[in-house]
Amino acid sequence: MSEILETVVWGSTVGRWATAVGIAIVVYAALWLLVRVGVRRLAALSKRTKTEIDDLVVAILGKTRGSILLVIAVYAGTLSLDLPARLHAGFRHAAFIAAAIQVGIWLSAALSLAIEGHRKKVIAEDPGSATGMKAIGLIGRGIIWVLVLLSVADNVGVDVTALVASLGVGGIAIALAMQSILGDVFASLSIIFDKPFLIGDFVRVGDYTGSVENIGIKTTRLRSLSGEQLVISNSDMLGSRIQNYGRMYERRATFTLGVTYDTPRDKLARIPDMVREAIEAEEGVRFDRAHFKEFGTYSLNIDAVYYVLSPEYAQYMDVQQRINLDLLRRFEEEGIEFAFPTQVVQLNHAQEGSEALAG
């Protein structure tokens, strides 16, 4: 038995290899128990406290990978062995890569959880900020994993300076090939921080109208009045004139009435007052003006303007309907007739008689 234990394998005896395996098992078990016990105790503590930090730590530790702990434990066991320099360096690099990946997982989870918690708090008050958190999270996770990649490359002996320079040249080439996509990404950041519209706003973009459902990294989605979803790239959104009805505080309304040319002058003079009285009788409405505007082609036109102190289109239509019915009643009582397109044909009877005698 002693002869077997003294047998040399890769520079170390079998006995030392057995010791290394034992050390690896103990280290792995200790790390695994430390994480599990720590998570369990912090979870119990978090139930008794109102702070969210302990909940965040529990969630982060829950992302610990057992396979990564195993790699680190194996490296700890190899420290007791007399291995060739290249093999020992390989174990060291593997342990560093595993640790770097685990740190990246923890940081990425911490960022995601923090952003999600903040998003849930502000989504009711500021949907635009909630949407912006998604983009910030994506960029932040990208930065984390780039740093992990660079640290791993530096550990295995890669010249990071030259790598960064080559990535810069490659990045320029990729940027030229992906101009439209990158344009949409930067447009989304502009939308997020400048906030020309928010989720829930009703907007008009060119010939399209709809409620904003989602502001993504590349596209913005609208729900049209007819029910279908409109998907518009963010660069097209910013390149268009946007009418944001969600930012309206009140709605301006105008209408024109046309009465016949045989309307008596005194009744015509009273029509602007009738219009004003009909408008001022409504609640939540501010009268602006009403005037005899012009002599139309077939009517005398009265122009009126008022404001509905609400942006709701349905409320505006209800007000306009009541005003129209009130004016119709008033005109019927006064005997005023609305004009409609007519043509008057005049015949010259004297000329017709002379033409008949000549015939």
Buried (B, 14 or more C-beta within 10 A) or exposed (E): EEEEEEEEEEEBBBEBBEBBEEBBBEBBEEBBEEBEEBBEEBBEBBEEEEEEEBBBBBBBBEBBEEEBBBBBBBBBBBBBBEBEEEEBEBBBBBBBBBBBBBBBBBBBBBBBBBBBEBBEEBBEEBBBBBBBBBBBBBBBBEEBBEBBBBBBBBBEEEEBEEBEEEBEEEEEEEEEEEEEBBBBBEBBBBBBEEBBBBBEBBBBBEEEBBBBBBBBBBBBBBBEEEEEEBEBBBBBBBEBEBBBBBEBEBBEBEBEBBBBEEBEEEBBEBBBEBBBBBBEEBEEBBBBEBEBBEEEEBBBBBBBBBBBEBBEEEBBEEBBEBBEEBBEEBBEEBEBEEBEEEEEEEEEEEEEEEEEEEE
